Amino acid sequence: MSNEVLRTELNSLQRKIKILLSEHSHLKSEVIELKEENNKLKARVLEKEANIESFQNKAKISKIVKSVADGDKTSPELNQVIDEYIKEIDKCIAHLGEA
């Protein structure tokens, strides 16, 4: 091969390498962004699961309160006490969520 052909091939390879390095850099930054987004979405999923669990617990407690109230028509004091417990439990869950 002549020197001219070798130089042309070398220049072509250098251009391809630059393009590949640029694309690699771009893809690397995209991977970092996607990993960050993935972590944020995982955190949101965990938060939503905690909220669902909290709502399920509230529903269970409400059913208990209703069944107790249906069984005893003179229990407004009991309902008030249970409501206060529910509020306290919600506060505890909120504090746990912040930690």
Backbone torsions as a table, in degrees:
resi	resn	phi	psi	omega
1	MET	NA	148.0	-179.1
2	SER	-86.5	164.5	179.4
3	ASN	-60.5	-36.5	-178.2
4	GLU	-65.7	-41.9	179.6
5	VAL	-66.6	-41.2	178.6
6	LEU	-62.8	-42.6	178.9
7	ARG	-63.6	-41.9	179.3
8	THR	-62.6	-45.4	177.8
9	GLU	-62.2	-43.7	179.6
10	LEU	-62.1	-45.0	177.9
11	ASN	-62.1	-41.4	178.5
12	SER	-63.2	-44.2	177.9
13	LEU	-62.9	-40.7	179.1
14	GLN	-62.9	-42.1	177.9
15	ARG	-62.8	-43.3	179.7
16	LYS	-64.4	-39.6	178.6
17	ILE	-64.1	-43.6	178.5
18	LYS	-61.2	-42.6	179.2
19	ILE	-63.3	-45.9	180.0
20	LEU	-63.6	-40.9	178.3
21	LEU	-64.8	-40.3	177.7
22	SER	-63.9	-44.6	179.0
23	GLU	-65.1	-40.1	178.2
24	HIS	-61.1	-44.6	178.9
25	SER	-61.7	-43.8	179.1
26	HIS	-62.5	-45.7	-179.6
27	LEU	-66.2	-35.6	178.0
28	LYS	-62.5	-45.4	179.2
29	SER	-67.2	-35.1	177.7
30	GLU	-65.6	-39.3	177.7
31	VAL	-62.5	-41.8	179.1
32	ILE	-62.3	-45.8	178.8
33	GLU	-61.2	-43.0	-179.1
34	LEU	-67.6	-35.4	176.8
35	LYS	-65.7	-41.4	177.7
36	GLU	-63.1	-44.4	178.7
37	GLU	-62.9	-40.7	178.9
38	ASN	-61.3	-43.7	179.0
39	ASN	-63.0	-41.6	178.1
40	LYS	-63.1	-42.1	-179.7
41	LEU	-67.3	-37.7	176.4
42	LYS	-62.6	-41.1	178.3
43	ALA	-63.9	-40.5	178.3
44	ARG	-64.6	-39.2	178.4
45	VAL	-62.6	-44.8	178.7
46	LEU	-61.3	-41.0	178.5
47	GLU	-63.4	-43.9	179.7
48	LYS	-64.7	-39.5	178.0
49	GLU	-63.3	-39.6	178.0
50	ALA	-64.9	-41.1	177.7
51	ASN	-62.8	-42.6	179.2
52	ILE	-62.3	-44.8	179.3
53	GLU	-61.5	-41.0	178.3
54	SER	-62.1	-44.7	179.3
55	PHE	-64.7	-37.4	178.1
56	GLN	-64.4	-41.3	177.4
57	ASN	-63.5	-41.1	177.7
58	LYS	-61.8	-41.1	180.0
59	ALA	-64.1	-42.3	178.9
60	LYS	-63.0	-43.6	-179.9
61	ILE	-65.1	-39.6	178.4
62	SER	-62.3	-40.2	177.5
63	LYS	-63.0	-41.2	178.6
64	ILE	-63.1	-45.5	179.8
65	VAL	-60.6	-43.9	-179.1
66	LYS	-64.1	-42.6	-179.0
67	SER	-67.3	-36.7	176.9
68	VAL	-67.8	-42.3	-179.4
69	ALA	-65.9	-38.1	179.1
70	ASP	-67.3	-34.1	-178.9
71	GLY	-74.9	-29.0	-176.7
72	ASP	-133.9	106.9	-174.5
73	LYS	-71.7	-12.7	-177.8
74	THR	-107.8	47.0	-176.9
75	SER	-121.5	41.9	176.4
76	PRO	-65.7	-31.5	177.6
77	GLU	-64.8	-41.4	179.3
78	LEU	-63.3	-43.1	177.6
79	ASN	-60.2	-42.0	179.7
80	GLN	-63.8	-43.5	179.3
81	VAL	-63.0	-43.9	179.9
82	ILE	-65.8	-39.6	176.6
83	ASP	-60.6	-40.1	177.6
84	GLU	-64.3	-41.0	176.7
85	TYR	-61.3	-41.6	179.3
86	ILE	-61.6	-43.6	179.1
87	LYS	-62.3	-41.7	178.7
88	GLU	-64.7	-41.2	178.3
89	ILE	-63.9	-41.5	177.4
90	ASP	-60.6	-40.9	177.7
91	LYS	-62.6	-42.7	179.2
92	CYS	-62.5	-42.9	179.5
93	ILE	-63.5	-41.4	179.1
94	ALA	-62.4	-41.6	178.6
95	HIS	-66.2	-38.2	177.8
96	LEU	-66.1	-36.0	178.4
97	GLY	-66.6	-29.5	179.6
98	GLU	-76.7	-26.0	-175.8
99	ALA	-73.8	NA	NA
